[in-house]
Each structure stands twice: as structure tokens, then as C-alpha cells.
Amino acid sequence: MYDKLFPPKKVALPNGKIVLEKRSRTPLILLLLLVAVALSVEFTNFNLNVLFVRIGKLFGMIGEMFPPDWAYFPKLWGALVDTLQMSLIGSMIGAVLALPIAILASSNVVPNRLVTAFFKIVLSLLRTLPTLVTALIATFIFGLGPTAGVVAILLFTLSYVGKLLYEQIENVDMGPFEAMESIGMTRIQAFRYAMFPQVLPSYLSNSLFCFEGNVRYAAILGYVGAGGVGLLIKEDLGWRDYQNVGMIILALVITVYLIETTSEHFRKKLI
């Protein structure tokens, strides 16, 4: 349709040959994006004036957070440890469970297409649920506290690592796998010795990367009752105790930076 409305232009090459050059789709894409933005502004009642008028309050709030209240750190320490424990346990269990599910979702390992399709759909469904929503559902099932946060992080890690892992398994070199099957090994044994070493570095790297993100996600799960520093942030914001919030944010920034630096070091070793 686009080529009919905007026919390709003729271009003469140095050798005298005439070729047709298609028109760029960029103007059409930009037009569609502008229409989408305009419709979004209309339907959401977005007011740019309010944004500029009230943005100063954000900087005012940030100014009240500093200097942070260092005396608040002893109370913060327990919640920060809970957050790290939630992230670590959820990430480890999720990464371990992702391995068998990724194998079952890999069409080059499991010949049954119904089985692989089922587990791919399961991973896709889990990825559609935001971690905060999963934690909210988990609080109704397991009650308030870190357990709900662990379950939410576990499911996110399972879906994230499992998706990347089965894609890597489906793209490995099948030669060694087929050779080991031909000498009498089972498919699981052939996977263990021929395919798993090929995907192991990426699997560990993705698991570490997911752990980094889970520390940040765990920090806000307290808003739905899943424990950790999120609960303290919610309480202190409610009481307008911004110095305590500043202490929490500072502790989180330092903690996440140390974890990311350490994780990045190990991930570089794995690649």
C-alpha cells in the first residue's frame, strides 16, 4: 500500500542501469507515533503544565531527605537484610527451577511438541505478571511477610532465566549431542555432557544479572506487605519523615552498587 501511494524513485547507476529505490518508511512511522502520543495524551488527560508546575515539589522532597538520619540505620539494618535474603533465596530457587523447565521447553531436546509448547506458554504467562502484582497475590496465599516476596522473586527469576535458557539451548551445536546419543546415551545424559557445558556460562551470567535486578525489585515489595525495606519506605513516606527515607535510599544505592560491581566481575569471568 505504501509503495502504491509513494512509488519508488528511479535511480541511475554510474553504469547507466536504472534501479528503483523504495521510499523511506520513516515519515510514516513518525506520523503514527505522533498520532499515538496525541491519543494517549487525550485519553489519559495528561497535563504538561501541571508537570512543570509541580516538579519543584519533587526537588523539595529530595532536599528534605538530605542529610539522611544516620541514627535510623540500626532500625533499617534488619529490613535491609530481609530484602537481601528475599532476593538471594528467590533468585537461587528460581534459577535452579528454570533449568528443568527450560529443558522441557526446548524443542531440540524434547521431541514432543505439546510438552515444549506447554512449558513455553507457562514461561510466557509468568513473564506477563509484574513482580509487584505477583507479590500481592502471594500475600493473599502465604500471608504478609518475606515469604510472599520470595515467591514473587522466584517466579520472576524462573520466567526470565527460563526464557533465555531455552532459547540458548535451542541454538547450541547439536553435533556432540547427536554423537553421544548414537553411542547409547540417553537424551538426558547427552544433554548433560554435550549441551549443558555450552549454555552453562550464559546460564550463570543471566542468573547473576537477574539477582542484581531482584535486589531492586525486593526493595518495593513491602508496599504490598511482602516485607523488606519497602515497608519502611511506605511508613516513612506516610509520616513525611523524609530524612529516614533518605537513609533508606542511600543504603539501597550503596548495597545495589556493591552487588552489581561484584556480580559484573564474576559475569565477565564467565563470558
Secondary structure, 3 states (H helix, E strand, C coil): CHHHHCCCEEEECCCCCEEEECCCCHHHHHHHHHHHHHHHHHHHCCCHHHHHHHHHHHHHHHHHHCCCCHHHHHHHHHHHHHHHHHHHHHHHHHHHHHHHHHHHCCCCCCCCHHHHHHHHHHHHHHHHCCHHHHHHHHHHHHCCCHHHHHHHHHHHHHHHHHHHHHHHHCCCCCHHHHHHHHCCCCHHHHHHHHHHHHHHHHHHHHHHHHHHHHHHHHHHHHHHCCCCHHHHHHHHHHCCCHHHHHHHHHHHHHHHHHHHHHHHHHHHHHC
